[in-house]
Amino acid sequence: MLPEEVKRLVTEGLPGCEVTAKGDGSHFELVVVGEVFRGKSPVQRQRLVYAALGDRITSGEIHAVTIKAYTPDDWDRASKLQVSS
């Protein structure tokens, strides 16, 4: 699977989010920024992203995913602190 496909799945599953996907084959790193994460715990945020990937994870097509999920405000602060994406 290509990063572009993973990005498309997350974007379709979480409309309004900005998604960056890196990786190859079955291992990916995602940065997802959106209002949908406001008021959610880190675990709840990850669950939302996993849900968008759905069957691709359960089938094993996607084996490992590192997720960094931010609200726009969180992302703005993290970017100013130069937190790696």
N, CA, C and O of each residue as an XYZ file, in Angstrom:
340
protein
N       0.843     -1.177      0.000
C       0.000      0.000      0.000
C       0.889      1.241      0.000
O       1.951      1.257      0.622
N       0.453      2.254     -0.688
C       1.210      3.502     -0.790
C       0.715      4.531      0.225
O      -0.446      4.495      0.633
N       1.601      5.451      0.633
C       1.185      6.499      1.575
C      -0.015      7.308      1.073
O      -0.857      7.730      1.866
N      -0.091      7.521     -0.232
C      -1.200      8.294     -0.795
C      -2.536      7.595     -0.546
O      -3.551      8.249     -0.307
N      -2.528      6.258     -0.605
C      -3.753      5.503     -0.348
C      -4.164      5.609      1.114
O      -5.346      5.757      1.423
N      -3.192      5.534      2.009
C      -3.468      5.659      3.434
C      -4.020      7.058      3.719
O      -4.985      7.211      4.468
N      -3.410      8.059      3.125
C      -3.877      9.438      3.293
C      -5.319      9.572      2.816
O      -6.135     10.211      3.480
N      -5.632      8.982      1.684
C      -6.994      9.051      1.142
C      -7.995      8.397      2.098
O      -9.067      8.949      2.344
N      -7.655      7.237      2.630
C      -8.551      6.542      3.553
C      -8.844      7.387      4.791
O      -9.994      7.490      5.219
N      -7.806      7.988      5.362
C      -7.995      8.797      6.566
C      -8.771     10.066      6.231
O      -9.648     10.471      6.994
N      -8.463     10.688      5.116
C      -9.159     11.908      4.708
C     -10.641     11.631      4.471
O     -11.493     12.435      4.849
N     -10.948     10.496      3.846
C     -12.353     10.138      3.618
C     -13.051      9.791      4.927
O     -14.222     10.122      5.111
N     -12.348      9.131      5.833
C     -12.938      8.726      7.100
C     -13.072      9.855      8.107
O     -13.936      9.817      8.983
N     -12.209     10.864      7.979
C     -12.225     12.015      8.889
C     -12.248     13.302      8.058
O     -11.241     14.006      7.979
N     -13.389     13.612      7.441
C     -13.481     14.808      6.599
C     -13.073     16.063      7.361
O     -13.377     16.215      8.544
N     -12.387     16.949      6.669
C     -11.963     18.212      7.274
C     -10.600     18.144      7.928
O     -10.083     19.161      8.391
N     -10.005     16.949      7.973
C      -8.682     16.806      8.582
C      -7.592     16.949      7.521
O      -7.768     16.578      6.361
N      -6.467     17.499      7.960
C      -5.273     17.515      7.122
C      -4.448     16.299      7.510
O      -4.214     16.047      8.692
N      -4.010     15.548      6.507
C      -3.324     14.285      6.767
C      -1.991     14.254      6.033
O      -1.906     14.590      4.852
N      -0.960     13.846      6.752
C       0.345     13.568      6.160
C       0.648     12.106      6.442
O       0.558     11.652      7.583
N       1.007     11.373      5.398
C       1.315      9.950      5.558
C       2.690      9.666      4.976
O       3.017     10.088      3.866
N       3.485      8.942      5.750
C       4.809      8.506      5.307
C       4.907      7.014      5.562
O       4.271      6.492      6.478
N       5.696      6.334      4.762
C       5.901      4.916      4.977
C       5.866      4.151      3.674
O       5.810      4.725      2.586
N       5.899      2.846      3.817
C       5.846      2.006      2.630
C       5.339      0.625      3.005
O       5.482      0.181      4.145
N       4.764     -0.025      2.059
C       4.296     -1.378      2.294
C       3.200     -1.436      3.330
O       2.045     -1.133      3.029
N       3.542     -1.820      4.545
C       2.517     -1.995      5.573
C       2.809     -1.228      6.863
O       2.106     -1.405      7.857
N       3.848     -0.370      6.856
C       4.220      0.415      8.036
C       4.129      1.903      7.692
O       4.732      2.369      6.725
N       3.366      2.638      8.503
C       3.133      4.040      8.181
C       3.210      4.933      9.406
O       2.970      4.500     10.533
N       3.551      6.197      9.155
C       3.528      7.250     10.161
C       2.535      8.297      9.682
O       2.634      8.791      8.559
N       1.581      8.630     10.537
C       0.547      9.594     10.174
C       0.553     10.784     11.111
O       0.720     10.644     12.323
N       0.370     11.952     10.531
C       0.075     13.158     11.297
C      -1.288     13.615     10.800
O      -1.473     13.869      9.610
N      -2.235     13.716     11.719
C      -3.601     14.085     11.357
C      -4.000     15.284     12.214
O      -3.892     15.250     13.440
N      -4.461     16.344     11.550
C      -4.826     17.583     12.235
C      -6.282     17.907     11.907
O      -6.653     18.017     10.738
N      -7.100     18.058     12.946
C      -8.489     18.397     12.686
C      -9.260     18.733     13.948
O      -8.880     18.343     15.052
N     -10.342     19.458     13.766
C     -11.221     19.835     14.875
C     -11.889     18.626     15.501
O     -12.302     18.678     16.660
N     -12.001     17.544     14.758
C     -12.648     16.332     15.259
C     -11.990     15.815     16.536
O     -12.616     15.079     17.299
N     -10.739     16.192     16.775
C     -10.010     15.712     17.944
C     -10.203     16.576     19.189
O      -9.753     16.210     20.275
N     -10.867     17.713     19.035
C     -11.045     18.619     20.173
C     -11.819     17.920     21.294
O     -12.878     17.336     21.063
N     -11.275     17.988     22.498
C     -11.922     17.387     23.662
C     -11.722     15.887     23.791
O     -12.263     15.266     24.706
N     -10.954     15.301     22.889
C     -10.720     13.860     22.912
C      -9.364     13.547     23.549
O      -8.407     14.309     23.412
N      -9.303     12.424     24.237
C      -8.038     11.959     24.816
C      -7.160     11.416     23.691
O      -7.657     11.155     22.596
N      -5.864     11.242     23.946
C      -4.987     10.659     22.924
C      -5.482      9.292     22.431
O      -5.397      9.000     21.238
N      -5.986      8.471     23.320
C      -6.492      7.151     22.919
C      -7.726      7.300     22.032
O      -7.854      6.586     21.037
N      -8.623      8.200     22.369
C      -9.815      8.433     21.553
C      -9.428      8.948     20.167
O     -10.046      8.580     19.168
N      -8.419      9.790     20.112
C      -7.950     10.317     18.830
C      -7.413      9.184     17.957
O      -7.727      9.103     16.770
N      -6.603      8.314     18.554
C      -6.055      7.195     17.797
C      -7.152      6.263     17.309
O      -7.093      5.764     16.186
N      -8.143      6.031     18.141
C      -9.253      5.163     17.730
C      -9.989      5.713     16.524
O     -10.400      4.956     15.645
N     -10.157      7.024     16.477
C     -10.809      7.638     15.315
C     -10.011      7.386     14.040
O     -10.579      7.075     12.993
N      -8.697      7.521     14.139
C      -7.853      7.299     12.960
C      -7.868      5.817     12.578
O      -7.983      5.484     11.398
N      -7.754      4.927     13.566
C      -7.812      3.489     13.280
C      -9.135      3.121     12.617
O      -9.159      2.297     11.703
N     -10.226      3.715     13.063
C     -11.535      3.433     12.477
C     -11.571      3.825     11.003
O     -12.199      3.148     10.189
N     -10.896      4.917     10.664
C     -10.858      5.347      9.265
C     -10.086      4.351      8.393
O     -10.347      4.229      7.196
N      -9.142      3.647      9.003
C      -8.347      2.657      8.259
C      -9.022      1.285      8.243
O      -8.711      0.437      7.406
N      -9.938      1.084      9.170
C     -10.806     -0.078      9.230
C     -10.246     -1.408      8.793
O      -9.313     -1.940      9.395
N     -10.832     -1.940      7.730
C     -10.514     -3.281      7.242
C      -9.057     -3.436      6.827
O      -8.529     -4.548      6.840
N      -8.407     -2.353      6.463
C      -7.005     -2.446      6.029
C      -6.107     -2.890      7.180
O      -5.090     -3.547      6.958
N      -6.479     -2.535      8.405
C      -5.709     -2.958      9.572
C      -6.084     -4.390      9.945
O      -5.207     -5.224     10.174
N      -7.380     -4.674     10.005
C      -7.801     -6.016     10.406
C      -7.373     -7.077      9.408
O      -7.158     -8.228      9.787
N      -7.246     -6.712      8.138
C      -6.801     -7.673      7.118
C      -5.290     -7.877      7.140
O      -4.782     -8.838      6.562
N      -4.565     -6.964      7.813
C      -3.110     -7.050      7.846
C      -2.443     -6.295      6.715
O      -1.215     -6.249      6.640
N      -3.240     -5.699      5.826
C      -2.660     -4.912      4.727
C      -1.829     -3.760      5.289
O      -0.772     -3.421      4.755
N      -2.321     -3.168      6.368
C      -1.551     -2.191      7.136
C      -1.175     -2.885      8.436
O      -2.045     -3.258      9.224
N       0.100     -3.053      8.653
C       0.570     -3.807      9.817
C       0.851     -2.908     11.020
O       0.478     -3.243     12.145
N       1.502     -1.774     10.792
C       1.888     -0.890     11.890
C       1.639      0.562     11.491
O       1.954      0.989     10.380
N       1.062      1.304     12.439
C       0.768      2.716     12.205
C       1.179      3.507     13.435
O       0.785      3.185     14.556
N       1.969      4.535     13.216
C       2.281      5.494     14.267
C       1.406      6.709     13.993
O       1.443      7.273     12.899
N       0.623      7.111     14.983
C      -0.343      8.187     14.791
C      -0.032      9.349     15.721
O       0.137      9.177     16.929
N       0.039     10.528     15.132
C       0.092     11.774     15.894
C      -1.126     12.565     15.457
O      -1.215     13.008     14.312
N      -2.067     12.741     16.380
C      -3.328     13.403     16.067
C      -3.458     14.672     16.895
O      -3.336     14.646     18.120
N      -3.705     15.774     16.217
C      -3.727     17.094     16.853
C      -4.991     17.865     16.483
O      -5.558     17.670     15.408
N      -5.422     18.738     17.383
C      -6.370     19.774     16.993
C      -5.534     20.836     16.278
O      -4.310     20.836     16.409
N      -6.160     21.732     15.532
C      -5.374     22.800     14.896
C      -4.576     23.622     15.917
O      -3.442     24.012     15.641
N      -5.158     23.887     17.090
C      -4.435     24.646     18.119
C      -3.235     23.861     18.638
O      -2.149     24.414     18.810
N      -3.442     22.556     18.889
C      -2.335     21.701     19.334
C      -1.215     21.696     18.302
O      -0.036     21.789     18.644
N      -1.601     21.585     17.037
C      -0.619     21.525     15.953
C       0.167     22.830     15.858
O       1.377     22.821     15.634
N      -0.529     23.945     16.031
C       0.126     25.246     15.989
C       1.183     25.344     17.093
O       2.302     25.795     16.847
N       0.825     24.921     18.302
C       1.774     24.940     19.415
C       2.943     23.978     19.163
O       4.101     24.331     19.383
N       2.634     22.774     18.707
C       3.684     21.775     18.454
C       4.642     22.272     17.368
O       5.855     22.087     17.468
N       4.093     22.895     16.345
C       4.932     23.411     15.254
C       5.864     24.506     15.753
O       7.021     24.582     15.339
N       5.360     25.346     16.636
C       6.196     26.428     17.173
C       7.308     25.879     18.047
O       8.376     26.482     18.146
N       7.066     24.741     18.682
C       8.087     24.105     19.514
C       8.989     23.188     18.689
O       9.904     22.552     19.211
N       8.707     23.141     17.399
C       9.471     22.317     16.454
C       9.425     20.845     16.823
O      10.429     20.137     16.750
N       8.239     20.397     17.219
C       8.028     18.972     17.484
C       8.046     18.288     16.130
O       7.404     18.753     15.188
N       8.774     17.190     16.029
C       8.850     16.514     14.727
C       7.500     15.949     14.370
O       6.759     15.464     15.225
N       7.193     16.019     13.090
C       5.911     15.509     12.627
C       6.044     14.120     12.203
O       5.065     13.508     11.777
